[in-house]
Amino acid sequence: TVRSSPRRVRISNFILERIEYKMSEYLMNLINDRATCRNFVDKEIPDDILNMILSSACKSPSSRGFQTYSIIKIRDKEKLKKLVKLSRNQKFIETAPISFLFCIDYRSIMRIREIEPFPCIETNKFSNFCMSLLDTAISAQTLCLTAESVGLKSVFVGNIINTLDQVSALFEIPKYVLPAFLVTIGYPKGITKPSKKYDSSILVHDEIYKDPEIDVLMNAYKTKGGDRLLGNNSELINRIYNTALKYHDAAYAEKCKDHIERTGVISNLQFWLGNYYLDEDDFLDMNGYREFMIKQGFNWL
């Protein structure tokens, strides 16, 4: 055994500290630079890279270590084309090389139970549903960060929540499994730019929940989302008015319309919630969700 000199130990520790610093710096840059991408080049992802990012997704933390989620790889162009229609017609799903359907999954537990009996009311508890959804999201975020580290970009697609029944039929989803969301990845066409986010002064509370001053909140909201100049856009105003009328009442609809006309702009939330994220004819309603979940074996409702 060769005994290290104090000088050698100091040098080794310095090198290790530098390596750790560079690794943490790299990770923070990866997180800070991560940006949603909806424009991909026509380039396949090698299988070894796909296997690596999927392996990392399966190593993410999970409640009780149960890993109650599953991931379906989707490369078939016909299925991707159908997913476009089931996801508010988002074309990038079809042009990207691959998408992943992340699912809440208690089927493995139920199958093991047939061989090894144990008490089980897992799918009847709302707390379990929430934790499984959280575990699924952590797995997906791990996948996305790993993809970023090898030059891939990603986008989360939550719109399939509106058509769970049709998505399940398309992918032959069995009982005790629920589709949660889609993640699409590929090589970016051009440079992606991170969207503006609320900073910690808005999202982080010290010891107890405390509302920020409304002026501070509104300033952060306007800085993050920005306003759209109204111009001569009566059709858009009427659409927001009709949405407010459908969800609330005439007085509130008038309040929305008056605010837009008085300020001359349409805000971020007014545009998306009053104009874009609207219920469509083939979307599940509350009864539809309840019936679908019961059919899939989730009885917490």
C-alpha positions as CSV (number, residue, x, y, z in Angstrom):
1,T,0.0,0.0,0.0
2,V,1.3,3.4,-1.0
3,R,0.5,6.1,1.5
4,S,-0.7,9.3,-0.1
5,S,1.1,12.4,0.9
6,P,-0.9,15.3,2.4
7,R,-0.2,17.3,-0.8
8,R,-1.5,14.5,-3.0
9,V,-4.7,14.3,-0.9
10,R,-5.2,18.0,-1.2
11,I,-4.8,17.9,-5.0
12,S,-7.2,14.9,-5.3
13,N,-9.8,16.7,-3.2
14,F,-9.5,19.8,-5.3
15,I,-10.0,17.8,-8.5
16,L,-13.0,16.1,-7.0
17,E,-14.5,19.4,-5.9
18,R,-14.0,20.9,-9.4
19,I,-15.6,17.8,-11.0
20,E,-18.6,18.1,-8.7
21,Y,-18.9,21.8,-9.4
22,K,-18.8,21.3,-13.1
23,M,-21.4,18.5,-12.9
24,S,-23.8,20.7,-10.9
25,E,-23.2,23.6,-13.2
26,Y,-23.9,21.3,-16.2
27,L,-27.1,20.1,-14.5
28,M,-28.3,23.6,-13.7
29,N,-27.7,24.7,-17.3
30,L,-29.6,21.7,-18.5
31,I,-32.6,22.7,-16.4
32,N,-32.4,26.4,-17.1
33,D,-32.0,25.9,-20.9
34,R,-34.7,23.3,-21.3
35,A,-37.4,24.5,-23.6
36,T,-40.5,23.0,-25.1
37,C,-39.9,22.0,-28.8
38,R,-42.7,21.5,-31.3
39,N,-40.6,21.5,-34.5
40,F,-38.4,18.5,-35.1
41,V,-36.1,17.4,-37.9
42,D,-36.7,14.2,-39.9
43,K,-34.1,12.1,-38.0
44,E,-34.6,8.8,-36.2
45,I,-33.2,8.4,-32.7
46,P,-30.8,5.5,-32.3
47,D,-32.0,2.5,-30.3
48,D,-29.1,2.7,-27.8
49,I,-30.0,6.3,-27.0
50,L,-33.7,5.5,-26.7
51,N,-32.9,2.6,-24.4
52,M,-30.7,4.9,-22.2
53,I,-33.3,7.6,-21.7
54,L,-36.0,5.0,-21.0
55,S,-33.8,3.2,-18.5
56,S,-33.3,6.5,-16.7
57,A,-37.1,7.1,-16.7
58,C,-37.5,3.8,-14.9
59,K,-35.0,4.7,-12.2
60,S,-37.0,7.7,-11.0
61,P,-38.3,7.8,-7.4
62,S,-41.8,6.4,-6.8
63,S,-44.2,6.2,-3.9
64,R,-43.5,3.1,-1.7
65,G,-41.2,1.9,-4.5
66,F,-44.2,0.4,-6.3
67,Q,-43.6,2.1,-9.7
68,T,-47.2,2.2,-10.6
69,Y,-46.7,3.6,-14.1
70,S,-45.9,2.3,-17.6
71,I,-44.6,3.8,-20.8
72,I,-45.7,2.9,-24.3
73,K,-43.3,3.8,-27.2
74,I,-45.1,5.0,-30.3
75,R,-43.3,5.2,-33.6
76,D,-46.0,3.9,-35.9
77,K,-47.0,6.7,-38.2
78,E,-50.6,5.7,-38.4
79,K,-51.0,5.7,-34.7
80,L,-49.2,9.1,-34.4
81,K,-51.5,10.5,-37.1
82,K,-54.5,9.4,-35.0
83,L,-53.0,10.9,-31.9
84,V,-52.8,14.3,-33.6
85,K,-56.6,14.2,-33.9
86,L,-57.0,13.1,-30.3
87,S,-54.7,16.0,-29.1
88,R,-56.3,19.2,-30.4
89,N,-54.7,18.6,-33.9
90,Q,-51.1,19.2,-32.8
91,K,-49.2,18.3,-36.0
92,F,-45.8,18.0,-34.4
93,I,-46.8,14.6,-32.9
94,E,-47.0,13.2,-36.4
95,T,-43.7,14.7,-37.6
96,A,-41.6,13.8,-34.5
97,P,-39.7,10.5,-34.6
98,I,-41.3,9.1,-31.4
99,S,-43.8,9.8,-28.7
100,F,-44.2,8.1,-25.3
101,L,-47.6,7.5,-23.7
102,F,-47.2,7.6,-19.9
103,C,-49.8,5.7,-18.0
104,I,-50.9,5.2,-14.4
105,D,-50.6,1.4,-14.1
106,Y,-51.8,-0.9,-11.3
107,R,-52.1,-3.9,-13.6
108,S,-48.8,-5.4,-12.6
109,I,-49.9,-5.3,-8.9
110,M,-53.2,-7.0,-9.8
111,R,-51.5,-9.7,-11.8
112,I,-49.0,-10.5,-9.0
113,R,-52.0,-10.6,-6.6
114,E,-53.4,-13.5,-8.6
115,I,-50.3,-15.5,-7.8
116,E,-49.5,-14.1,-4.4
117,P,-52.6,-13.1,-2.5
118,F,-52.5,-9.9,-0.4
119,P,-55.0,-7.3,0.9
120,C,-55.5,-4.7,-1.9
121,I,-57.7,-1.7,-2.3
122,E,-55.1,0.3,-4.2
123,T,-57.4,1.4,-7.0
124,N,-60.1,2.5,-4.6
125,K,-58.1,5.2,-2.9
126,F,-57.8,8.8,-4.2
127,S,-54.5,9.2,-2.4
128,N,-53.0,6.3,-4.4
129,F,-54.3,7.8,-7.6
130,C,-52.6,11.2,-6.8
131,M,-49.3,9.6,-5.9
132,S,-49.3,7.4,-9.0
133,L,-49.9,10.4,-11.2
134,L,-47.0,12.2,-9.4
135,D,-44.7,9.1,-9.9
136,T,-45.6,9.1,-13.6
137,A,-44.8,12.7,-14.0
138,I,-41.4,12.3,-12.2
139,S,-40.6,9.5,-14.5
140,A,-41.5,11.6,-17.6
141,Q,-39.4,14.6,-16.3
142,T,-36.4,12.3,-15.8
143,L,-36.8,11.0,-19.3
144,C,-36.9,14.6,-20.7
145,L,-33.8,15.7,-18.8
146,T,-31.9,12.7,-20.0
147,A,-33.0,13.4,-23.5
148,E,-31.8,17.0,-23.2
149,S,-28.4,15.7,-22.1
150,V,-27.9,14.0,-25.5
151,G,-29.2,16.8,-27.7
152,L,-32.9,15.8,-27.9
153,K,-35.8,18.1,-27.2
154,S,-39.2,17.3,-25.8
155,V,-42.8,18.5,-25.3
156,F,-45.4,17.4,-22.8
157,V,-48.8,16.9,-24.3
158,G,-51.7,16.8,-21.8
159,N,-54.5,17.1,-24.3
160,I,-55.1,13.3,-24.4
161,I,-56.8,13.7,-21.0
162,N,-59.8,14.9,-22.9
163,T,-60.1,11.7,-25.0
164,L,-58.9,9.0,-22.6
165,D,-61.4,6.5,-23.8
166,Q,-60.4,6.9,-27.5
167,V,-56.6,6.8,-26.6
168,S,-57.1,3.7,-24.6
169,A,-58.9,2.0,-27.5
170,L,-56.1,3.0,-29.9
171,F,-53.4,1.4,-27.7
172,E,-55.4,-1.5,-26.3
173,I,-55.1,-0.2,-22.7
174,P,-56.3,-3.0,-20.4
175,K,-58.1,-2.7,-17.0
176,Y,-56.2,-1.1,-14.1
177,V,-54.3,1.2,-16.5
178,L,-55.0,4.9,-17.2
179,P,-53.3,7.0,-19.9
180,A,-52.0,10.2,-18.2
181,F,-50.1,12.3,-20.8
182,L,-47.9,12.1,-23.9
183,V,-44.3,13.1,-24.2
184,T,-42.9,13.8,-27.8
185,I,-39.2,13.9,-28.4
186,G,-36.8,14.4,-31.3
187,Y,-33.9,16.4,-32.6
188,P,-34.9,20.1,-32.8
189,K,-35.2,22.1,-36.0
190,G,-33.4,25.3,-35.0
191,I,-32.8,26.8,-31.6
192,T,-35.3,26.5,-28.8
193,K,-35.9,29.3,-26.4
194,P,-37.1,28.7,-22.8
195,S,-40.4,30.3,-21.9
196,K,-40.7,32.8,-19.2
197,K,-41.5,31.4,-15.7
198,Y,-42.6,32.8,-12.4
199,D,-39.5,33.1,-10.2
200,S,-39.2,31.9,-6.6
201,S,-40.6,35.2,-5.1
202,I,-44.0,34.2,-6.5
203,L,-43.9,30.4,-6.1
204,V,-42.0,29.8,-2.9
205,H,-43.5,30.6,0.5
206,D,-41.7,30.8,3.8
207,E,-43.0,28.6,6.5
208,I,-46.7,29.4,5.8
209,Y,-48.7,30.2,2.6
210,K,-48.8,33.9,2.1
211,D,-50.3,35.7,-0.9
212,P,-47.9,38.2,-2.7
213,E,-49.2,41.7,-3.0
214,I,-51.6,41.8,-5.9
215,D,-49.5,44.4,-7.8
216,V,-46.5,42.2,-7.5
217,L,-48.5,39.2,-8.7
218,M,-50.0,41.0,-11.6
219,N,-46.6,42.4,-12.7
220,A,-45.1,38.9,-12.6
221,Y,-48.1,37.5,-14.5
222,K,-47.8,40.2,-17.2
223,T,-44.1,39.8,-17.5
224,K,-44.4,36.0,-17.8
225,G,-47.3,35.8,-20.2
226,G,-47.5,39.2,-21.9
227,D,-50.6,40.7,-23.5
228,R,-51.8,40.4,-27.1
229,L,-52.8,43.7,-28.8
230,L,-56.4,43.6,-29.5
231,G,-56.7,45.5,-32.8
232,N,-60.0,44.9,-34.7
233,N,-60.8,41.4,-33.5
234,S,-64.4,41.3,-32.6
235,E,-64.6,37.6,-33.4
236,L,-62.1,36.7,-30.7
237,I,-63.8,39.0,-28.2
238,N,-67.2,37.3,-28.9
239,R,-65.6,33.9,-28.5
240,I,-64.3,34.8,-25.1
241,Y,-67.7,36.3,-24.2
242,N,-69.6,33.2,-25.3
243,T,-67.2,31.0,-23.3
244,A,-67.7,33.1,-20.1
245,L,-71.5,33.0,-20.8
246,K,-71.4,29.2,-21.1
247,Y,-69.3,28.6,-17.9
248,H,-70.6,31.5,-15.7
249,D,-73.4,33.9,-16.4
250,A,-74.3,37.0,-18.5
251,A,-73.0,39.5,-16.0
252,Y,-69.6,37.8,-15.8
253,A,-69.5,37.5,-19.6
254,E,-70.1,41.2,-19.9
255,K,-67.4,41.9,-17.3
256,C,-64.9,39.9,-19.4
257,K,-65.9,41.7,-22.6
258,D,-65.8,45.2,-21.0
259,H,-62.4,44.6,-19.5
260,I,-60.9,43.5,-22.9
261,E,-62.4,46.5,-24.8
262,R,-61.4,49.0,-22.1
263,T,-57.8,47.8,-21.9
264,G,-57.4,47.2,-25.6
265,V,-55.5,43.9,-25.0
266,I,-56.2,40.3,-24.5
267,S,-54.2,38.7,-21.7
268,N,-52.6,35.3,-21.6
269,L,-55.3,33.6,-19.5
270,Q,-58.1,35.4,-21.4
271,F,-56.8,34.1,-24.7
272,W,-56.1,30.5,-23.7
273,L,-59.0,29.8,-21.3
274,G,-61.5,31.8,-23.2
275,N,-60.5,30.9,-26.8
276,Y,-58.3,27.8,-27.0
277,Y,-58.8,25.3,-24.2
278,L,-62.5,24.8,-24.9
279,D,-64.5,21.6,-24.6
280,E,-65.1,19.8,-27.9
281,D,-67.9,17.5,-28.9
282,D,-65.8,14.3,-28.5
283,F,-64.3,15.3,-25.1
284,L,-65.2,13.3,-22.0
285,D,-67.4,15.2,-19.5
286,M,-67.4,14.5,-15.8
287,N,-69.8,11.5,-16.1
288,G,-67.7,10.2,-18.9
289,Y,-64.5,10.3,-16.8
290,R,-66.3,8.6,-13.9
291,E,-67.7,5.8,-16.2
292,F,-64.3,5.3,-17.9
293,M,-62.3,5.1,-14.6
294,I,-64.8,2.6,-13.2
295,K,-64.5,0.5,-16.4
296,Q,-60.7,0.6,-15.9
297,G,-61.0,-0.6,-12.3
298,F,-60.4,2.7,-10.5
299,N,-63.3,3.2,-8.0
300,W,-62.0,6.0,-5.9
301,L,-64.6,8.3,-7.5
